[in-house]
Amino acid sequence: MGLIEIKRKGFKCERCEHEWIPNDIKQEPTVCPKCKSPYWNKPRKNNKKK
Ligand SMILES: [Zn+2]
């Protein structure tokens, strides 16, 4: 066995770029565990009008 890289699905905060792997991937966290932002999964790209 050599060194391998295991990739798991995780979440990344759009605000502080913190990455973490939850115990239950199906359960989206309500806030970022680091910056506590409830908008961790909402990128700030709402400036464009359409
Ligand atoms: Zn964050």
mmCIF file of the protein (N, C-alpha, C, O) and its ligand, coordinates in Angstrom:
data_MODEL
# 
_entry.id   MODEL 
# 
loop_
_entity.id 
_entity.type 
_entity.pdbx_number_of_molecules 
1 polymer     1 
2 non-polymer 1 
# 
_entity_poly.entity_id                      1 
_entity_poly.type                           'polypeptide(L)' 
_entity_poly.nstd_linkage                   no 
_entity_poly.nstd_monomer                   no 
_entity_poly.pdbx_seq_one_letter_code       MGLIEIKRKGFKCERCEHEWIPNDIKQEPTVCPKCKSPYWNKPRKNNKKK 
_entity_poly.pdbx_seq_one_letter_code_can   MGLIEIKRKGFKCERCEHEWIPNDIKQEPTVCPKCKSPYWNKPRKNNKKK 
_entity_poly.pdbx_strand_id                 A 
# 
loop_
_entity_poly_seq.entity_id 
_entity_poly_seq.num 
_entity_poly_seq.mon_id 
_entity_poly_seq.hetero 
1 1  MET n 
1 2  GLY n 
1 3  LEU n 
1 4  ILE n 
1 5  GLU n 
1 6  ILE n 
1 7  LYS n 
1 8  ARG n 
1 9  LYS n 
1 10 GLY n 
1 11 PHE n 
1 12 LYS n 
1 13 CYS n 
1 14 GLU n 
1 15 ARG n 
1 16 CYS n 
1 17 GLU n 
1 18 HIS n 
1 19 GLU n 
1 20 TRP n 
1 21 ILE n 
1 22 PRO n 
1 23 ASN n 
1 24 ASP n 
1 25 ILE n 
1 26 LYS n 
1 27 GLN n 
1 28 GLU n 
1 29 PRO n 
1 30 THR n 
1 31 VAL n 
1 32 CYS n 
1 33 PRO n 
1 34 LYS n 
1 35 CYS n 
1 36 LYS n 
1 37 SER n 
1 38 PRO n 
1 39 TYR n 
1 40 TRP n 
1 41 ASN n 
1 42 LYS n 
1 43 PRO n 
1 44 ARG n 
1 45 LYS n 
1 46 ASN n 
1 47 ASN n 
1 48 LYS n 
1 49 LYS n 
1 50 LYS n 
# 
loop_
_struct_asym.id 
_struct_asym.entity_id 
A 1 
B 2 
# 
loop_
_chem_comp.id 
_chem_comp.type 
_chem_comp.mon_nstd_flag 
ARG 'L-peptide linking' y 
ASN 'L-peptide linking' y 
ASP 'L-peptide linking' y 
CYS 'L-peptide linking' y 
GLN 'L-peptide linking' y 
GLU 'L-peptide linking' y 
GLY 'peptide linking'   y 
HIS 'L-peptide linking' y 
ILE 'L-peptide linking' y 
LEU 'L-peptide linking' y 
LYS 'L-peptide linking' y 
MET 'L-peptide linking' y 
PHE 'L-peptide linking' y 
PRO 'L-peptide linking' y 
SER 'L-peptide linking' y 
THR 'L-peptide linking' y 
TRP 'L-peptide linking' y 
TYR 'L-peptide linking' y 
VAL 'L-peptide linking' y 
ZN  non-polymer         . 
# 
_pdbx_entity_nonpoly.entity_id   2 
_pdbx_entity_nonpoly.name        ? 
_pdbx_entity_nonpoly.comp_id     ZN 
# 
_pdbx_nonpoly_scheme.asym_id         B 
_pdbx_nonpoly_scheme.entity_id       2 
_pdbx_nonpoly_scheme.mon_id          ZN 
_pdbx_nonpoly_scheme.ndb_seq_num     1 
_pdbx_nonpoly_scheme.pdb_seq_num     101 
_pdbx_nonpoly_scheme.auth_seq_num    101 
_pdbx_nonpoly_scheme.pdb_mon_id      ZN 
_pdbx_nonpoly_scheme.auth_mon_id     ZN 
_pdbx_nonpoly_scheme.pdb_strand_id   A 
_pdbx_nonpoly_scheme.pdb_ins_code    . 
# 
loop_
_atom_site.group_PDB 
_atom_site.id 
_atom_site.type_symbol 
_atom_site.label_atom_id 
_atom_site.label_alt_id 
_atom_site.label_comp_id 
_atom_site.label_asym_id 
_atom_site.label_entity_id 
_atom_site.label_seq_id 
_atom_site.pdbx_PDB_ins_code 
_atom_site.Cartn_x 
_atom_site.Cartn_y 
_atom_site.Cartn_z 
_atom_site.occupancy 
_atom_site.B_iso_or_equiv 
_atom_site.pdbx_formal_charge 
_atom_site.auth_seq_id 
_atom_site.auth_comp_id 
_atom_site.auth_asym_id 
_atom_site.auth_atom_id 
_atom_site.pdbx_PDB_model_num 
ATOM   1   N  N  . MET A 1 1  ? 0.837   -1.201 0.000   1.00 0.00 ? 1   MET A N  1 
ATOM   2   C  CA . MET A 1 1  ? 0.000   0.000  0.000   1.00 0.00 ? 1   MET A CA 1 
ATOM   3   C  C  . MET A 1 1  ? 0.873   1.253  0.000   1.00 0.00 ? 1   MET A C  1 
ATOM   4   O  O  . MET A 1 1  ? 1.774   1.409  0.824   1.00 0.00 ? 1   MET A O  1 
ATOM   5   N  N  . GLY A 1 2  ? 0.587   2.107  -0.917  1.00 0.00 ? 2   GLY A N  1 
ATOM   6   C  CA . GLY A 1 2  ? 1.322   3.360  -0.944  1.00 0.00 ? 2   GLY A CA 1 
ATOM   7   C  C  . GLY A 1 2  ? 0.490   4.482  -0.379  1.00 0.00 ? 2   GLY A C  1 
ATOM   8   O  O  . GLY A 1 2  ? -0.569  4.282  0.217   1.00 0.00 ? 2   GLY A O  1 
ATOM   9   N  N  . LEU A 1 3  ? 0.999   5.633  -0.584  1.00 0.00 ? 3   LEU A N  1 
ATOM   10  C  CA . LEU A 1 3  ? 0.269   6.801  -0.098  1.00 0.00 ? 3   LEU A CA 1 
ATOM   11  C  C  . LEU A 1 3  ? -0.808  7.174  -1.098  1.00 0.00 ? 3   LEU A C  1 
ATOM   12  O  O  . LEU A 1 3  ? -0.529  7.367  -2.281  1.00 0.00 ? 3   LEU A O  1 
ATOM   13  N  N  . ILE A 1 4  ? -1.999  7.271  -0.635  1.00 0.00 ? 4   ILE A N  1 
ATOM   14  C  CA . ILE A 1 4  ? -3.090  7.643  -1.528  1.00 0.00 ? 4   ILE A CA 1 
ATOM   15  C  C  . ILE A 1 4  ? -3.790  8.881  -0.999  1.00 0.00 ? 4   ILE A C  1 
ATOM   16  O  O  . ILE A 1 4  ? -3.658  9.269  0.161   1.00 0.00 ? 4   ILE A O  1 
ATOM   17  N  N  . GLU A 1 5  ? -4.529  9.468  -1.896  1.00 0.00 ? 5   GLU A N  1 
ATOM   18  C  CA . GLU A 1 5  ? -5.306  10.634 -1.494  1.00 0.00 ? 5   GLU A CA 1 
ATOM   19  C  C  . GLU A 1 5  ? -6.779  10.270 -1.537  1.00 0.00 ? 5   GLU A C  1 
ATOM   20  O  O  . GLU A 1 5  ? -7.311  9.900  -2.583  1.00 0.00 ? 5   GLU A O  1 
ATOM   21  N  N  . ILE A 1 6  ? -7.406  10.376 -0.431  1.00 0.00 ? 6   ILE A N  1 
ATOM   22  C  CA . ILE A 1 6  ? -8.831  10.067 -0.364  1.00 0.00 ? 6   ILE A CA 1 
ATOM   23  C  C  . ILE A 1 6  ? -9.616  11.366 -0.437  1.00 0.00 ? 6   ILE A C  1 
ATOM   24  O  O  . ILE A 1 6  ? -9.458  12.276 0.377   1.00 0.00 ? 6   ILE A O  1 
ATOM   25  N  N  . LYS A 1 7  ? -10.457 11.406 -1.439  1.00 0.00 ? 7   LYS A N  1 
ATOM   26  C  CA . LYS A 1 7  ? -11.269 12.607 -1.562  1.00 0.00 ? 7   LYS A CA 1 
ATOM   27  C  C  . LYS A 1 7  ? -12.674 12.341 -1.061  1.00 0.00 ? 7   LYS A C  1 
ATOM   28  O  O  . LYS A 1 7  ? -13.351 11.408 -1.493  1.00 0.00 ? 7   LYS A O  1 
ATOM   29  N  N  . ARG A 1 8  ? -13.076 13.165 -0.165  1.00 0.00 ? 8   ARG A N  1 
ATOM   30  C  CA . ARG A 1 8  ? -14.437 13.063 0.344   1.00 0.00 ? 8   ARG A CA 1 
ATOM   31  C  C  . ARG A 1 8  ? -15.180 14.340 0.018   1.00 0.00 ? 8   ARG A C  1 
ATOM   32  O  O  . ARG A 1 8  ? -14.590 15.405 -0.165  1.00 0.00 ? 8   ARG A O  1 
ATOM   33  N  N  . LYS A 1 9  ? -16.469 14.203 -0.048  1.00 0.00 ? 9   LYS A N  1 
ATOM   34  C  CA . LYS A 1 9  ? -17.258 15.407 -0.261  1.00 0.00 ? 9   LYS A CA 1 
ATOM   35  C  C  . LYS A 1 9  ? -17.321 16.203 1.026   1.00 0.00 ? 9   LYS A C  1 
ATOM   36  O  O  . LYS A 1 9  ? -17.481 15.669 2.123   1.00 0.00 ? 9   LYS A O  1 
ATOM   37  N  N  . GLY A 1 10 ? -17.191 17.475 0.845   1.00 0.00 ? 10  GLY A N  1 
ATOM   38  C  CA . GLY A 1 10 ? -17.258 18.330 2.021   1.00 0.00 ? 10  GLY A CA 1 
ATOM   39  C  C  . GLY A 1 10 ? -17.875 19.662 1.638   1.00 0.00 ? 10  GLY A C  1 
ATOM   40  O  O  . GLY A 1 10 ? -18.358 19.842 0.520   1.00 0.00 ? 10  GLY A O  1 
ATOM   41  N  N  . PHE A 1 11 ? -17.854 20.557 2.544   1.00 0.00 ? 11  PHE A N  1 
ATOM   42  C  CA . PHE A 1 11 ? -18.404 21.882 2.298   1.00 0.00 ? 11  PHE A CA 1 
ATOM   43  C  C  . PHE A 1 11 ? -17.307 22.919 2.354   1.00 0.00 ? 11  PHE A C  1 
ATOM   44  O  O  . PHE A 1 11 ? -16.300 22.753 3.043   1.00 0.00 ? 11  PHE A O  1 
ATOM   45  N  N  . LYS A 1 12 ? -17.518 23.984 1.620   1.00 0.00 ? 12  LYS A N  1 
ATOM   46  C  CA . LYS A 1 12 ? -16.581 25.090 1.667   1.00 0.00 ? 12  LYS A CA 1 
ATOM   47  C  C  . LYS A 1 12 ? -17.336 26.385 1.838   1.00 0.00 ? 12  LYS A C  1 
ATOM   48  O  O  . LYS A 1 12 ? -18.298 26.671 1.126   1.00 0.00 ? 12  LYS A O  1 
ATOM   49  N  N  . CYS A 1 13 ? -16.885 27.148 2.786   1.00 0.00 ? 13  CYS A N  1 
ATOM   50  C  CA . CYS A 1 13 ? -17.543 28.425 3.058   1.00 0.00 ? 13  CYS A CA 1 
ATOM   51  C  C  . CYS A 1 13 ? -17.147 29.450 2.003   1.00 0.00 ? 13  CYS A C  1 
ATOM   52  O  O  . CYS A 1 13 ? -15.963 29.640 1.725   1.00 0.00 ? 13  CYS A O  1 
ATOM   53  N  N  . GLU A 1 14 ? -18.132 30.101 1.425   1.00 0.00 ? 14  GLU A N  1 
ATOM   54  C  CA . GLU A 1 14 ? -17.867 31.104 0.399   1.00 0.00 ? 14  GLU A CA 1 
ATOM   55  C  C  . GLU A 1 14 ? -17.336 32.395 1.010   1.00 0.00 ? 14  GLU A C  1 
ATOM   56  O  O  . GLU A 1 14 ? -16.820 33.258 0.300   1.00 0.00 ? 14  GLU A O  1 
ATOM   57  N  N  . ARG A 1 15 ? -17.459 32.520 2.276   1.00 0.00 ? 15  ARG A N  1 
ATOM   58  C  CA . ARG A 1 15 ? -17.076 33.775 2.926   1.00 0.00 ? 15  ARG A CA 1 
ATOM   59  C  C  . ARG A 1 15 ? -15.663 33.724 3.479   1.00 0.00 ? 15  ARG A C  1 
ATOM   60  O  O  . ARG A 1 15 ? -14.864 34.631 3.243   1.00 0.00 ? 15  ARG A O  1 
ATOM   61  N  N  . CYS A 1 16 ? -15.353 32.659 4.218   1.00 0.00 ? 16  CYS A N  1 
ATOM   62  C  CA . CYS A 1 16 ? -14.026 32.599 4.836   1.00 0.00 ? 16  CYS A CA 1 
ATOM   63  C  C  . CYS A 1 16 ? -13.170 31.500 4.229   1.00 0.00 ? 16  CYS A C  1 
ATOM   64  O  O  . CYS A 1 16 ? -12.025 31.305 4.639   1.00 0.00 ? 16  CYS A O  1 
ATOM   65  N  N  . GLU A 1 17 ? -13.716 30.777 3.250   1.00 0.00 ? 17  GLU A N  1 
ATOM   66  C  CA . GLU A 1 17 ? -13.013 29.716 2.537   1.00 0.00 ? 17  GLU A CA 1 
ATOM   67  C  C  . GLU A 1 17 ? -12.642 28.538 3.425   1.00 0.00 ? 17  GLU A C  1 
ATOM   68  O  O  . GLU A 1 17 ? -11.770 27.739 3.083   1.00 0.00 ? 17  GLU A O  1 
ATOM   69  N  N  . HIS A 1 18 ? -13.289 28.441 4.529   1.00 0.00 ? 18  HIS A N  1 
ATOM   70  C  CA . HIS A 1 18 ? -13.055 27.310 5.406   1.00 0.00 ? 18  HIS A CA 1 
ATOM   71  C  C  . HIS A 1 18 ? -13.667 26.055 4.791   1.00 0.00 ? 18  HIS A C  1 
ATOM   72  O  O  . HIS A 1 18 ? -14.785 26.091 4.275   1.00 0.00 ? 18  HIS A O  1 
ATOM   73  N  N  . GLU A 1 19 ? -12.937 24.957 4.847   1.00 0.00 ? 19  GLU A N  1 
ATOM   74  C  CA . GLU A 1 19 ? -13.433 23.702 4.311   1.00 0.00 ? 19  GLU A CA 1 
ATOM   75  C  C  . GLU A 1 19 ? -13.582 22.695 5.428   1.00 0.00 ? 19  GLU A C  1 
ATOM   76  O  O  . GLU A 1 19 ? -12.727 22.591 6.308   1.00 0.00 ? 19  GLU A O  1 
ATOM   77  N  N  . TRP A 1 20 ? -14.662 21.964 5.384   1.00 0.00 ? 20  TRP A N  1 
ATOM   78  C  CA . TRP A 1 20 ? -14.859 20.953 6.416   1.00 0.00 ? 20  TRP A CA 1 
ATOM   79  C  C  . TRP A 1 20 ? -15.694 19.804 5.881   1.00 0.00 ? 20  TRP A C  1 
ATOM   80  O  O  . TRP A 1 20 ? -16.437 19.944 4.909   1.00 0.00 ? 20  TRP A O  1 
ATOM   81  N  N  . ILE A 1 21 ? -15.553 18.679 6.533   1.00 0.00 ? 21  ILE A N  1 
ATOM   82  C  CA . ILE A 1 21 ? -16.312 17.487 6.160   1.00 0.00 ? 21  ILE A CA 1 
ATOM   83  C  C  . ILE A 1 21 ? -17.283 17.161 7.281   1.00 0.00 ? 21  ILE A C  1 
ATOM   84  O  O  . ILE A 1 21 ? -16.875 16.879 8.408   1.00 0.00 ? 21  ILE A O  1 
ATOM   85  N  N  . PRO A 1 22 ? -18.539 17.201 6.971   1.00 0.00 ? 22  PRO A N  1 
ATOM   86  C  CA . PRO A 1 22 ? -19.546 16.931 7.997   1.00 0.00 ? 22  PRO A CA 1 
ATOM   87  C  C  . PRO A 1 22 ? -19.735 15.439 8.223   1.00 0.00 ? 22  PRO A C  1 
ATOM   88  O  O  . PRO A 1 22 ? -19.323 14.615 7.406   1.00 0.00 ? 22  PRO A O  1 
ATOM   89  N  N  . ASN A 1 23 ? -20.340 15.118 9.302   1.00 0.00 ? 23  ASN A N  1 
ATOM   90  C  CA . ASN A 1 23 ? -20.631 13.711 9.578   1.00 0.00 ? 23  ASN A CA 1 
ATOM   91  C  C  . ASN A 1 23 ? -21.692 13.186 8.615   1.00 0.00 ? 23  ASN A C  1 
ATOM   92  O  O  . ASN A 1 23 ? -21.634 12.040 8.168   1.00 0.00 ? 23  ASN A O  1 
ATOM   93  N  N  . ASP A 1 24 ? -22.643 14.029 8.311   1.00 0.00 ? 24  ASP A N  1 
ATOM   94  C  CA . ASP A 1 24 ? -23.705 13.647 7.396   1.00 0.00 ? 24  ASP A CA 1 
ATOM   95  C  C  . ASP A 1 24 ? -23.714 14.613 6.216   1.00 0.00 ? 24  ASP A C  1 
ATOM   96  O  O  . ASP A 1 24 ? -24.106 15.771 6.354   1.00 0.00 ? 24  ASP A O  1 
ATOM   97  N  N  . ILE A 1 25 ? -23.279 14.127 5.055   1.00 0.00 ? 25  ILE A N  1 
ATOM   98  C  CA . ILE A 1 25 ? -23.140 14.991 3.881   1.00 0.00 ? 25  ILE A CA 1 
ATOM   99  C  C  . ILE A 1 25 ? -24.493 15.443 3.358   1.00 0.00 ? 25  ILE A C  1 
ATOM   100 O  O  . ILE A 1 25 ? -24.605 16.473 2.693   1.00 0.00 ? 25  ILE A O  1 
ATOM   101 N  N  . LYS A 1 26 ? -25.506 14.666 3.664   1.00 0.00 ? 26  LYS A N  1 
ATOM   102 C  CA . LYS A 1 26 ? -26.842 15.014 3.153   1.00 0.00 ? 26  LYS A CA 1 
ATOM   103 C  C  . LYS A 1 26 ? -27.477 16.145 3.952   1.00 0.00 ? 26  LYS A C  1 
ATOM   104 O  O  . LYS A 1 26 ? -28.441 16.779 3.522   1.00 0.00 ? 26  LYS A O  1 
ATOM   105 N  N  . GLN A 1 27 ? -26.915 16.369 5.103   1.00 0.00 ? 27  GLN A N  1 
ATOM   106 C  CA . GLN A 1 27 ? -27.465 17.419 5.954   1.00 0.00 ? 27  GLN A CA 1 
ATOM   107 C  C  . GLN A 1 27 ? -26.628 18.676 5.785   1.00 0.00 ? 27  GLN A C  1 
ATOM   108 O  O  . GLN A 1 27 ? -25.501 18.755 6.274   1.00 0.00 ? 27  GLN A O  1 
ATOM   109 N  N  . GLU A 1 28 ? -27.188 19.660 5.090   1.00 0.00 ? 28  GLU A N  1 
ATOM   110 C  CA . GLU A 1 28 ? -26.428 20.880 4.893   1.00 0.00 ? 28  GLU A CA 1 
ATOM   111 C  C  . GLU A 1 28 ? -26.376 21.676 6.188   1.00 0.00 ? 28  GLU A C  1 
ATOM   112 O  O  . GLU A 1 28 ? -27.397 21.908 6.837   1.00 0.00 ? 28  GLU A O  1 
ATOM   113 N  N  . PRO A 1 29 ? -25.185 22.084 6.545   1.00 0.00 ? 29  PRO A N  1 
ATOM   114 C  CA . PRO A 1 29 ? -25.075 22.881 7.769   1.00 0.00 ? 29  PRO A CA 1 
ATOM   115 C  C  . PRO A 1 29 ? -25.739 24.242 7.603   1.00 0.00 ? 29  PRO A C  1 
ATOM   116 O  O  . PRO A 1 29 ? -25.748 24.817 6.514   1.00 0.00 ? 29  PRO A O  1 
ATOM   117 N  N  . THR A 1 30 ? -26.275 24.729 8.662   1.00 0.00 ? 30  THR A N  1 
ATOM   118 C  CA . THR A 1 30 ? -26.976 26.020 8.579   1.00 0.00 ? 30  THR A CA 1 
ATOM   119 C  C  . THR A 1 30 ? -25.999 27.174 8.631   1.00 0.00 ? 30  THR A C  1 
ATOM   120 O  O  . THR A 1 30 ? -26.236 28.229 8.042   1.00 0.00 ? 30  THR A O  1 
ATOM   121 N  N  . VAL A 1 31 ? -24.903 26.971 9.336   1.00 0.00 ? 31  VAL A N  1 
ATOM   122 C  CA . VAL A 1 31 ? -23.896 28.025 9.411   1.00 0.00 ? 31  VAL A CA 1 
ATOM   123 C  C  . VAL A 1 31 ? -22.515 27.431 9.211   1.00 0.00 ? 31  VAL A C  1 
ATOM   124 O  O  . VAL A 1 31 ? -22.304 26.234 9.407   1.00 0.00 ? 31  VAL A O  1 
ATOM   125 N  N  . CYS A 1 32 ? -21.585 28.272 8.820   1.00 0.00 ? 32  CYS A N  1 
ATOM   126 C  CA . CYS A 1 32 ? -20.198 27.849 8.725   1.00 0.00 ? 32  CYS A CA 1 
ATOM   127 C  C  . CYS A 1 32 ? -19.656 27.642 10.143  1.00 0.00 ? 32  CYS A C  1 
ATOM   128 O  O  . CYS A 1 32 ? -19.824 28.500 11.009  1.00 0.00 ? 32  CYS A O  1 
ATOM   129 N  N  . PRO A 1 33 ? -19.012 26.508 10.368  1.00 0.00 ? 33  PRO A N  1 
ATOM   130 C  CA . PRO A 1 33 ? -18.519 26.252 11.732  1.00 0.00 ? 33  PRO A CA 1 
ATOM   131 C  C  . PRO A 1 33 ? -17.402 27.194 12.144  1.00 0.00 ? 33  PRO A C  1 
ATOM   132 O  O  . PRO A 1 33 ? -17.084 27.299 13.329  1.00 0.00 ? 33  PRO A O  1 
ATOM   133 N  N  . LYS A 1 34 ? -16.814 27.868 11.197  1.00 0.00 ? 34  LYS A N  1 
ATOM   134 C  CA . LYS A 1 34 ? -15.703 28.758 11.544  1.00 0.00 ? 34  LYS A CA 1 
ATOM   135 C  C  . LYS A 1 34 ? -16.165 30.195 11.747  1.00 0.00 ? 34  LYS A C  1 
ATOM   136 O  O  . LYS A 1 34 ? -15.965 30.783 12.810  1.00 0.00 ? 34  LYS A O  1 
ATOM   137 N  N  . CYS A 1 35 ? -16.792 30.754 10.704  1.00 0.00 ? 35  CYS A N  1 
ATOM   138 C  CA . CYS A 1 35 ? -17.174 32.168 10.795  1.00 0.00 ? 35  CYS A CA 1 
ATOM   139 C  C  . CYS A 1 35 ? -18.627 32.334 11.183  1.00 0.00 ? 35  CYS A C  1 
ATOM   140 O  O  . CYS A 1 35 ? -19.110 33.454 11.349  1.00 0.00 ? 35  CYS A O  1 
ATOM   141 N  N  . LYS A 1 36 ? -19.322 31.223 11.328  1.00 0.00 ? 36  LYS A N  1 
ATOM   142 C  CA . LYS A 1 36 ? -20.721 31.222 11.782  1.00 0.00 ? 36  LYS A CA 1 
ATOM   143 C  C  . LYS A 1 36 ? -21.654 31.957 10.833  1.00 0.00 ? 36  LYS A C  1 
ATOM   144 O  O  . LYS A 1 36 ? -22.749 32.368 11.220  1.00 0.00 ? 36  LYS A O  1 
ATOM   145 N  N  . SER A 1 37 ? -21.217 32.120 9.594   1.00 0.00 ? 37  SER A N  1 
ATOM   146 C  CA . SER A 1 37 ? -22.074 32.824 8.653   1.00 0.00 ? 37  SER A CA 1 
ATOM   147 C  C  . SER A 1 37 ? -23.155 31.899 8.111   1.00 0.00 ? 37  SER A C  1 
ATOM   148 O  O  . SER A 1 37 ? -22.856 30.790 7.669   1.00 0.00 ? 37  SER A O  1 
ATOM   149 N  N  . PRO A 1 38 ? -24.406 32.346 8.140   1.00 0.00 ? 38  PRO A N  1 
ATOM   150 C  CA . PRO A 1 38 ? -25.480 31.535 7.566   1.00 0.00 ? 38  PRO A CA 1 
ATOM   151 C  C  . PRO A 1 38 ? -25.473 31.574 6.042   1.00 0.00 ? 38  PRO A C  1 
ATOM   152 O  O  . PRO A 1 38 ? -26.208 30.836 5.386   1.00 0.00 ? 38  PRO A O  1 
ATOM   153 N  N  . TYR A 1 39 ? -24.634 32.444 5.490   1.00 0.00 ? 39  TYR A N  1 
ATOM   154 C  CA . TYR A 1 39 ? -24.558 32.562 4.030   1.00 0.00 ? 39  TYR A CA 1 
ATOM   155 C  C  . TYR A 1 39 ? -23.284 31.914 3.499   1.00 0.00 ? 39  TYR A C  1 
ATOM   156 O  O  . TYR A 1 39 ? -22.744 32.326 2.472   1.00 0.00 ? 39  TYR A O  1 
ATOM   157 N  N  . TRP A 1 40 ? -22.816 30.900 4.210   1.00 0.00 ? 40  TRP A N  1 
ATOM   158 C  CA . TRP A 1 40 ? -21.556 30.265 3.835   1.00 0.00 ? 40  TRP A CA 1 
ATOM   159 C  C  . TRP A 1 40 ? -21.615 29.627 2.451   1.00 0.00 ? 40  TRP A C  1 
ATOM   160 O  O  . TRP A 1 40 ? -20.590 29.503 1.781   1.00 0.00 ? 40  TRP A O  1 
ATOM   161 N  N  . ASN A 1 41 ? -22.833 29.215 2.011   1.00 0.00 ? 41  ASN A N  1 
ATOM   162 C  CA . ASN A 1 41 ? -22.945 28.529 0.718   1.00 0.00 ? 41  ASN A CA 1 
ATOM   163 C  C  . ASN A 1 41 ? -23.527 29.435 -0.355  1.00 0.00 ? 41  ASN A C  1 
ATOM   164 O  O  . ASN A 1 41 ? -23.906 28.975 -1.432  1.00 0.00 ? 41  ASN A O  1 
ATOM   165 N  N  . LYS A 1 42 ? -23.593 30.711 -0.055  1.00 0.00 ? 42  LYS A N  1 
ATOM   166 C  CA . LYS A 1 42 ? -24.139 31.645 -1.042  1.00 0.00 ? 42  LYS A CA 1 
ATOM   167 C  C  . LYS A 1 42 ? -23.069 32.637 -1.463  1.00 0.00 ? 42  LYS A C  1 
ATOM   168 O  O  . LYS A 1 42 ? -22.743 33.573 -0.733  1.00 0.00 ? 42  LYS A O  1 
ATOM   169 N  N  . PRO A 1 43 ? -22.525 32.415 -2.662  1.00 0.00 ? 43  PRO A N  1 
ATOM   170 C  CA . PRO A 1 43 ? -21.506 33.340 -3.157  1.00 0.00 ? 43  PRO A CA 1 
ATOM   171 C  C  . PRO A 1 43 ? -22.088 34.719 -3.398  1.00 0.00 ? 43  PRO A C  1 
ATOM   172 O  O  . PRO A 1 43 ? -23.249 34.870 -3.778  1.00 0.00 ? 43  PRO A O  1 
ATOM   173 N  N  . ARG A 1 44 ? -21.256 35.714 -3.170  1.00 0.00 ? 44  ARG A N  1 
ATOM   174 C  CA . ARG A 1 44 ? -21.729 37.082 -3.377  1.00 0.00 ? 44  ARG A CA 1 
ATOM   175 C  C  . ARG A 1 44 ? -21.570 37.465 -4.832  1.00 0.00 ? 44  ARG A C  1 
ATOM   176 O  O  . ARG A 1 44 ? -20.624 38.157 -5.208  1.00 0.00 ? 44  ARG A O  1 
ATOM   177 N  N  . LYS A 1 45 ? -22.505 37.008 -5.646  1.00 0.00 ? 45  LYS A N  1 
ATOM   178 C  CA . LYS A 1 45 ? -22.442 37.334 -7.080  1.00 0.00 ? 45  LYS A CA 1 
ATOM   179 C  C  . LYS A 1 45 ? -23.776 37.880 -7.544  1.00 0.00 ? 45  LYS A C  1 
ATOM   180 O  O  . LYS A 1 45 ? -24.182 37.676 -8.688  1.00 0.00 ? 45  LYS A O  1 
ATOM   181 N  N  . ASN A 1 46 ? -24.440 38.565 -6.660  1.00 0.00 ? 46  ASN A N  1 
ATOM   182 C  CA . ASN A 1 46 ? -25.769 39.055 -6.981  1.00 0.00 ? 46  ASN A CA 1 
ATOM   183 C  C  . ASN A 1 46 ? -25.758 40.495 -7.477  1.00 0.00 ? 46  ASN A C  1 
ATOM   184 O  O  . ASN A 1 46 ? -26.787 41.170 -7.494  1.00 0.00 ? 46  ASN A O  1 
ATOM   185 N  N  . ASN A 1 47 ? -24.584 40.950 -7.877  1.00 0.00 ? 47  ASN A N  1 
ATOM   186 C  CA . ASN A 1 47 ? -24.505 42.333 -8.345  1.00 0.00 ? 47  ASN A CA 1 
ATOM   187 C  C  . ASN A 1 47 ? -24.993 42.490 -9.776  1.00 0.00 ? 47  ASN A C  1 
ATOM   188 O  O  . ASN A 1 47 ? -25.417 43.568 -10.192 1.00 0.00 ? 47  ASN A O  1 
ATOM   189 N  N  . LYS A 1 48 ? -24.925 41.396 -10.516 1.00 0.00 ? 48  LYS A N  1 
ATOM   190 C  CA . LYS A 1 48 ? -25.340 41.474 -11.920 1.00 0.00 ? 48  LYS A CA 1 
ATOM   191 C  C  . LYS A 1 48 ? -26.850 41.491 -12.048 1.00 0.00 ? 48  LYS A C  1 
ATOM   192 O  O  . LYS A 1 48 ? -27.556 40.690 -11.435 1.00 0.00 ? 48  LYS A O  1 
ATOM   193 N  N  . LYS A 1 49 ? -27.315 42.399 -12.838 1.00 0.00 ? 49  LYS A N  1 
ATOM   194 C  CA . LYS A 1 49 ? -28.756 42.426 -13.110 1.00 0.00 ? 49  LYS A CA 1 
ATOM   195 C  C  . LYS A 1 49 ? -29.066 41.595 -14.344 1.00 0.00 ? 49  LYS A C  1 
ATOM   196 O  O  . LYS A 1 49 ? -28.264 41.514 -15.274 1.00 0.00 ? 49  LYS A O  1 
ATOM   197 N  N  . LYS A 1 50 ? -30.204 40.998 -14.338 1.00 0.00 ? 50  LYS A N  1 
ATOM   198 C  CA . LYS A 1 50 ? -30.546 40.191 -15.495 1.00 0.00 ? 50  LYS A CA 1 
ATOM   199 C  C  . LYS A 1 50 ? -32.008 40.350 -15.826 1.00 0.00 ? 50  LYS A C  1 
ATOM   200 O  O  . LYS A 1 50 ? -32.495 39.744 -16.780 1.00 0.00 ? 50  LYS A O  1 
HETATM 201 ZN ZN . ZN  B 2 .  ? -16.964 30.633 7.004   1.00 0.00 2 101 ZN  A ZN 1 
# 
